[in-house]
Amino acid sequence: MTSAESTITLFGADWCRDCIRTKKQLDSLGIEYTYVDLVAEPSAADVAKEISGRTNIPVVVYPDSSHHVEPSNADVEAKLRELSLI
């Protein structure tokens, strides 16, 4: 795993349509990220909730330590542009 400072982390689950959409967007943009599968790692849900203060997914954590909860594609794209990742 790469260092948290330079990596996007996506907390999600395969049954979550928003998670699937966000993963597909990051993949299509060629963005590297760490995917945390909350089905395979249920304890990671506590980490995601601690970050976001909510139980909604996906939670996307950016290299600048900011995060989105259930972001739209436009939200993710805007943040990636802000961070000069695309």
N, C-alpha and C positions, 0 to 999 in steps of 0.2 A: 504494500500500500504506500502511496506517495504521501508526502507530508500534508497535513491539514491546511497549511498556509497557502498551498498552491493548487489545491484540489477542490472541485465542487463535490459535495456529498448530497446524494438523493436518497431520502428515506421513503420507501414505498412498499407496495405489495402488488403481486401479479393480478389480483382480482380488482384492483383500483383503476378505473378508466383514465382518471386524470394522471395517475402515475405512469401508465402505459404511454399516454400522449406526451408527457414531459420527457420520458426516456427516449421516445422516438424522435422528438425535436432535438435533443442533445446529440443523439446518434447521427441524425441527418446533417447537423452542423459540424460534425467531427470534433465535438467537445469531449475531452476526457473527464470522467467523473467516477466517483466511487458509489456503487449502488448498495444500499443496505436494505436487504429483503426482510421486512418485518414479520413475514410468515416463518422464515428460516431462523430468524433471530428475534423472538418476541421481546426479549429484554431491551432491545434497541428502541422499542416504542417509547420507553421511558425517557431515553435520550432525546428522541425527536420531540416529545412533549415538553421536556425541559427547555429545549431550544426555542420552540414556538409558543409555548404556553397554551397549546391547543392539542386536540387529539386528531385533527384533520390531517390527511396526507394527500399528495406528497408534501414533504418538507424539503426544500432545496436550500442548502447552505453554501454560500459563495466564499471565495478565497479571502474576501475582506471581512468575513465573519457576519455579514448580513444574511438574511434568509427570506424566503417566500414560503407561504403556506397556500396550497392549492393555486399556484400561479397560472395565469393564462399564458399562451405562447407569446403574446406581445410583452407581458411582464418579464418573462425569461429573456427574450431577445433584447429588450431595453437594458436589462441588467448586464448581460454579456457584452453589449456594446459599451456600456459605461465602464466596464472593467477591461476594455480593449481585448476581449477574448474572441470577438468576431469582427 
